[in-house]
Amino acid sequence: MRAIFAIFVVCALILPGPSWPQGSPSTPPAAQGHAPGAPPPTPAEIEMQKRAAKLRNQERFARLKKDTDQLLELATQLKKSVDEANEQTLSLEVVRKAEQIEKLAKQIRQKMAGDW
């Protein structure tokens, strides 16, 4: 979907568009939120897009919740391992668990920012 949008944007920038008369009361089709020459979306299409966006957001939230639950579990395990160790012995398990936590936290941050 992003590739199609990128191609559209490149074509729109490269190809000369119609010159809009100055002072025209109508706005160009591109400014109305749909492609030039394409018919405007029907109310059913708009509703379907809204439902699809809502479903994507719900799925994204469910994945974020699952990942944060896993992050909490890993952090709890790390705390327990550190509490059981002494100042001279930190096991390799503790280092691995800390790396897992760091990786998962980075993934969660990226998902929250929407960079997936």
Secondary structure, 3 states (H helix, E strand, C coil): CHHHHHHHHHHHHHCCCCCCCCCCCCCCHHHHCCCCCCCCCCHHHHHHHHHHHHHHHHHHHHHHHHHHHHHHHHHHHHHHHHHHCECCECCHHHHHHHHHHHHHHHHHHHHHHCCC
